[in-house]
Amino acid sequence: MLELIELLAVLSSAAFGVLLARKKRLDFVGVFTVAFITAFGGGTLRDVLLDRQPLFWIKEAHYPVIVFGLALFGAILPSFDGKLRRFLFIPDALGLGLFSIVGTIYALDNGTSWFIASLFGVMTGTFGGVAGDVICNEIPSLFRQSPLCATCAFLGSWIYILGTVTTFPESALLIFSISVIVVIRLLAIRFNWVLPTTMPPEGNTS
């Protein structure tokens, strides 16, 4: 089931990257680059830090092929961005939930502490989007006041971690923890749930 979740995470994150690149009106090379980075950025950083070899997208060689196909499909449809751009948040939330739990599991399997595992979950779920924003010349939403993202991943990772010491069935725990991340992320976007900022209001220097 973990392999299926990882595949769905790649699909969701790649779809987000395609939509993000089309929003910036990039050509096919740009679309593929952004899709590749958003799909594999977080998992690559996780694998490097955990010394997991080979990297997950090299071991599963069909993953880059799938991303290439999605990028090609997205790049050749002229009306793609106009109709689907408003749904950018959906693959974003799905990719966040799926990759966060995958990252948490791999970290736990590698013998890390619970807290470190939760950080790996956040890292795996968010870093691809951060890298995609940078490539598209945007300040990553993770680093400015915007709807909750890393907080959702952190909460969902802890739900999974704490669930592992209960009698909760593994498959149900996976689905539940992923769903919590996705639902809270979608609600945060819908109702603009943000963390309080430490900066004074714009124009107020007192």
Sine and cosine of phi, psi and omega as CSV:
sin_phi,cos_phi,sin_psi,cos_psi,sin_omega,cos_omega
0.00,0.00,-0.53,0.85,0.01,-1.00
-0.89,0.45,-0.63,0.78,0.03,-1.00
-0.90,0.44,-0.63,0.78,0.04,-1.00
-0.90,0.43,-0.68,0.73,0.01,-1.00
-0.89,0.46,-0.67,0.75,0.01,-1.00
-0.90,0.43,-0.65,0.76,0.04,-1.00
-0.89,0.46,-0.70,0.72,0.03,-1.00
-0.90,0.44,-0.58,0.82,0.04,-1.00
-0.90,0.44,-0.68,0.73,0.03,-1.00
-0.89,0.46,-0.71,0.71,0.00,-1.00
-0.88,0.47,-0.72,0.69,-0.03,-1.00
-0.90,0.43,-0.73,0.69,-0.04,-1.00
-0.93,0.38,-0.61,0.79,0.04,-1.00
-0.91,0.41,-0.65,0.76,0.05,-1.00
-0.88,0.47,-0.65,0.76,0.07,-1.00
-0.87,0.49,-0.69,0.72,0.01,-1.00
-0.89,0.46,-0.65,0.76,0.04,-1.00
-0.88,0.48,-0.74,0.67,0.00,-1.00
-0.90,0.44,-0.64,0.77,0.01,-1.00
-0.90,0.44,-0.68,0.74,0.00,-1.00
-0.93,0.37,-0.64,0.77,0.04,-1.00
-0.91,0.41,-0.55,0.84,0.07,-1.00
-0.87,0.49,-0.54,0.84,0.02,-1.00
-1.00,-0.01,0.05,1.00,0.03,-1.00
0.85,0.53,0.70,0.71,0.04,-1.00
-0.99,0.13,0.36,-0.93,0.08,-1.00
-0.99,0.16,-0.10,-0.99,-0.08,-1.00
-0.87,0.50,-0.66,0.75,0.01,-1.00
-0.87,0.50,-0.68,0.73,0.03,-1.00
-0.91,0.41,-0.66,0.75,0.01,-1.00
-0.89,0.46,-0.71,0.70,0.00,-1.00
-0.91,0.42,-0.65,0.76,-0.01,-1.00
-0.89,0.46,-0.74,0.67,-0.01,-1.00
-0.91,0.41,-0.67,0.74,0.03,-1.00
-0.89,0.46,-0.67,0.75,0.01,-1.00
-0.89,0.45,-0.71,0.70,-0.05,-1.00
-0.93,0.38,-0.68,0.74,-0.01,-1.00
-0.93,0.36,-0.55,0.84,-0.01,-1.00
-0.97,0.24,-0.56,0.83,-0.16,-0.99
-0.88,-0.47,-0.13,0.99,-0.09,-1.00
-0.88,0.48,-0.78,0.63,-0.04,-1.00
-0.91,0.41,-0.69,0.72,0.00,-1.00
-0.92,0.39,-0.57,0.82,0.03,-1.00
-0.92,0.40,-0.72,0.69,0.04,-1.00
-0.87,0.49,-0.66,0.75,0.05,-1.00
-0.87,0.50,-0.75,0.66,-0.04,-1.00
-0.90,0.44,-0.62,0.78,0.01,-1.00
-0.90,0.43,-0.72,0.69,-0.04,-1.00
-0.94,0.35,-0.52,0.85,0.02,-1.00
-1.00,0.01,-0.02,1.00,-0.01,-1.00
0.85,0.53,0.68,0.73,0.07,-1.00
-1.00,-0.03,0.87,-0.49,-0.03,-1.00
-0.81,-0.58,0.63,-0.77,-0.14,0.99
-0.96,0.28,0.18,-0.98,0.06,-1.00
-0.84,0.55,0.51,-0.86,-0.17,-0.98
-0.87,0.50,-0.55,0.83,-0.02,-1.00
-0.99,0.13,-0.23,0.97,0.16,-0.99
-1.00,0.09,-0.64,0.76,0.05,-1.00
-0.90,0.44,-0.71,0.71,0.05,-1.00
-0.99,-0.12,0.99,0.16,-0.18,-0.98
-0.91,0.42,-0.26,0.97,0.02,-1.00
-0.98,0.20,-0.28,0.96,0.00,-1.00
-0.87,0.49,-0.79,0.61,0.02,-1.00
-0.87,0.49,-0.54,0.84,0.03,-1.00
-0.90,0.44,-0.67,0.74,0.03,-1.00
-0.89,0.45,-0.70,0.71,0.02,-1.00
-0.89,0.46,-0.65,0.76,0.05,-1.00
-0.86,0.50,-0.70,0.71,0.01,-1.00
-0.89,0.45,-0.67,0.74,0.03,-1.00
-0.90,0.44,-0.66,0.75,0.00,-1.00
-0.90,0.43,-0.68,0.74,0.02,-1.00
-0.89,0.45,-0.70,0.71,0.02,-1.00
-0.87,0.50,-0.71,0.70,-0.02,-1.00
-0.93,0.36,-0.55,0.84,-0.08,-1.00
-0.97,0.24,-0.46,0.89,-0.10,-0.99
-1.00,-0.05,-0.08,1.00,0.01,-1.00
-0.99,-0.10,0.94,-0.34,-0.09,-1.00
-0.92,0.40,-0.47,0.88,-0.04,-1.00
-0.99,-0.14,0.13,0.99,-0.11,-0.99
-0.86,0.50,-0.77,0.64,-0.10,-0.99
-0.94,0.34,-0.59,0.81,-0.06,-1.00
-0.90,0.44,-0.59,0.81,-0.07,-1.00
-1.00,0.00,-0.51,0.86,-0.15,-0.99
-0.95,-0.32,-0.09,1.00,-0.06,-1.00
-0.86,0.51,-0.57,0.82,-0.04,-1.00
-0.93,0.37,-0.26,0.97,0.01,-1.00
-0.99,-0.13,0.32,0.95,-0.04,-1.00
-0.84,0.54,-0.53,0.85,-0.08,-1.00
-0.95,0.32,-0.36,0.93,-0.07,-1.00
-0.95,0.33,-0.83,0.56,0.06,-1.00
-0.90,0.44,-0.46,0.89,0.07,-1.00
-0.87,0.49,-0.75,0.66,-0.02,-1.00
-0.92,0.39,-0.66,0.75,0.01,-1.00
-0.90,0.44,-0.73,0.68,0.02,-1.00
-0.88,0.47,-0.63,0.77,0.03,-1.00
-0.87,0.49,-0.75,0.66,-0.04,-1.00
-0.91,0.42,-0.72,0.70,-0.06,-1.00
-0.93,0.38,-0.75,0.66,-0.05,-1.00
-0.93,0.36,-0.55,0.83,0.00,-1.00
-0.88,0.47,-0.69,0.72,-0.02,-1.00
-0.95,0.30,-0.61,0.79,0.07,-1.00
-0.87,0.50,-0.71,0.70,0.01,-1.00
-0.89,0.46,-0.63,0.77,0.04,-1.00
-0.89,0.45,-0.69,0.72,-0.02,-1.00
-0.90,0.44,-0.73,0.68,0.00,-1.00
-0.88,0.47,-0.61,0.79,0.02,-1.00
-0.92,0.40,-0.68,0.74,0.05,-1.00
-0.88,0.47,-0.69,0.73,0.02,-1.00
-0.89,0.46,-0.42,0.91,0.00,-1.00
-1.00,0.07,0.01,1.00,0.09,-1.00
1.00,0.04,0.29,0.96,0.02,-1.00
-0.97,0.25,0.23,-0.97,0.10,-0.99
-0.95,0.31,0.23,-0.97,0.00,-1.00
-0.87,0.50,-0.71,0.70,-0.05,-1.00
-0.90,0.43,-0.68,0.73,0.04,-1.00
-0.89,0.46,-0.64,0.77,0.03,-1.00
-0.88,0.48,-0.64,0.77,0.02,-1.00
-0.91,0.41,-0.59,0.81,0.05,-1.00
-0.92,0.39,-0.62,0.78,0.07,-1.00
-0.90,0.43,-0.57,0.82,0.07,-1.00
-0.88,0.47,-0.73,0.69,0.03,-1.00
-0.89,0.46,-0.71,0.70,-0.02,-1.00
-0.87,0.50,-0.73,0.68,-0.03,-1.00
-0.91,0.42,-0.60,0.80,-0.05,-1.00
-0.98,0.21,-0.43,0.90,-0.16,-0.99
-0.92,-0.38,-0.43,0.90,-0.18,-0.98
-0.91,0.42,-0.56,0.83,0.02,-1.00
-0.88,0.47,-0.67,0.74,0.04,-1.00
-0.91,0.41,-0.62,0.78,0.05,-1.00
-0.87,0.49,-0.74,0.67,0.00,-1.00
-0.90,0.44,-0.62,0.78,0.04,-1.00
-0.89,0.45,-0.67,0.74,0.04,-1.00
-0.89,0.46,-0.66,0.75,0.00,-1.00
-0.89,0.46,-0.71,0.70,0.02,-1.00
-0.87,0.49,-0.58,0.82,0.00,-1.00
-1.00,0.06,0.21,0.98,0.08,-1.00
0.88,0.47,0.67,0.75,0.07,-1.00
-0.84,-0.53,0.53,-0.85,0.16,-0.99
-0.93,0.38,0.84,-0.54,-0.05,-1.00
-0.81,0.58,0.73,-0.68,-0.02,-1.00
-0.87,0.49,-0.41,0.91,0.00,-1.00
-0.89,0.45,-0.45,0.89,-0.11,-0.99
-0.98,-0.22,0.11,0.99,0.08,-1.00
-0.76,-0.65,0.17,-0.99,-0.05,-1.00
-0.95,0.32,0.95,-0.30,-0.04,-1.00
-0.48,-0.88,0.18,-0.98,-0.03,-1.00
-0.79,0.61,0.60,-0.80,-0.07,-1.00
-0.75,0.67,0.71,-0.70,0.02,-1.00
-0.70,-0.71,-0.93,0.36,0.01,-1.00
-0.87,0.49,-0.56,0.83,0.02,-1.00
-0.89,0.47,-0.64,0.77,0.03,-1.00
-0.89,0.46,-0.70,0.71,0.00,-1.00
-0.90,0.43,-0.66,0.75,-0.01,-1.00
-0.89,0.45,-0.71,0.71,0.01,-1.00
-0.90,0.44,-0.73,0.68,0.00,-1.00
-0.90,0.44,-0.59,0.80,0.03,-1.00
-0.89,0.45,-0.66,0.75,0.01,-1.00
-0.94,0.35,-0.55,0.83,0.08,-1.00
-0.88,0.48,-0.68,0.73,0.03,-1.00
-0.91,0.41,-0.72,0.70,-0.05,-1.00
-0.86,0.51,-0.75,0.66,-0.01,-1.00
-0.93,0.38,-0.50,0.86,0.02,-1.00
-0.93,0.36,-0.39,0.92,-0.02,-1.00
-0.94,0.35,-0.31,0.95,0.01,-1.00
-0.99,-0.15,0.17,0.99,0.06,-1.00
-0.95,-0.31,-0.04,-1.00,0.04,-1.00
-1.00,-0.07,0.22,0.98,0.01,-1.00
-0.88,0.47,0.76,-0.65,0.01,-1.00
-0.85,0.52,0.63,-0.78,-0.09,-1.00
-0.86,0.52,-0.72,0.70,-0.03,-1.00
-0.89,0.45,-0.67,0.74,0.02,-1.00
-0.91,0.41,-0.61,0.79,0.02,-1.00
-0.90,0.43,-0.67,0.74,0.04,-1.00
-0.86,0.50,-0.77,0.63,-0.03,-1.00
-0.89,0.46,-0.67,0.74,-0.04,-1.00
-0.91,0.42,-0.74,0.67,-0.05,-1.00
-0.92,0.40,-0.64,0.77,0.06,-1.00
-0.90,0.44,-0.69,0.72,-0.02,-1.00
-0.88,0.47,-0.63,0.78,0.02,-1.00
-0.86,0.50,-0.72,0.69,0.00,-1.00
-0.88,0.47,-0.74,0.67,-0.06,-1.00
-0.89,0.45,-0.73,0.68,-0.06,-1.00
-0.91,0.42,-0.71,0.71,0.00,-1.00
-0.91,0.42,-0.62,0.78,0.04,-1.00
-0.89,0.47,-0.71,0.71,0.01,-1.00
-0.90,0.43,-0.65,0.76,0.03,-1.00
-0.92,0.40,-0.61,0.79,0.02,-1.00
-0.89,0.45,-0.64,0.77,0.04,-1.00
-0.93,0.37,-0.68,0.73,-0.05,-1.00
-0.91,0.42,-0.66,0.75,-0.09,-1.00
-0.95,-0.32,0.15,0.99,0.05,-1.00
0.82,0.57,0.78,0.62,0.09,-1.00
-0.97,0.23,0.86,-0.51,-0.02,-1.00
-0.75,-0.67,0.37,-0.93,0.13,-0.99
-0.98,0.18,0.53,-0.85,0.03,-1.00
-0.91,0.42,0.58,-0.81,0.00,-1.00
-1.00,-0.04,0.47,-0.88,0.05,-1.00
-1.00,-0.04,-0.06,1.00,-0.03,-1.00
-1.00,-0.01,0.54,-0.84,0.07,-1.00
-0.93,0.37,0.39,-0.92,0.04,-1.00
-0.82,0.57,0.52,-0.85,-0.03,-1.00
-0.86,0.51,0.75,-0.67,0.00,-1.00
1.00,-0.04,-0.16,0.99,0.00,-1.00
-0.95,-0.30,0.96,-0.28,-0.06,-1.00
-0.97,-0.23,0.11,0.99,-0.03,-1.00
-0.98,0.18,0.00,0.00,0.00,0.00
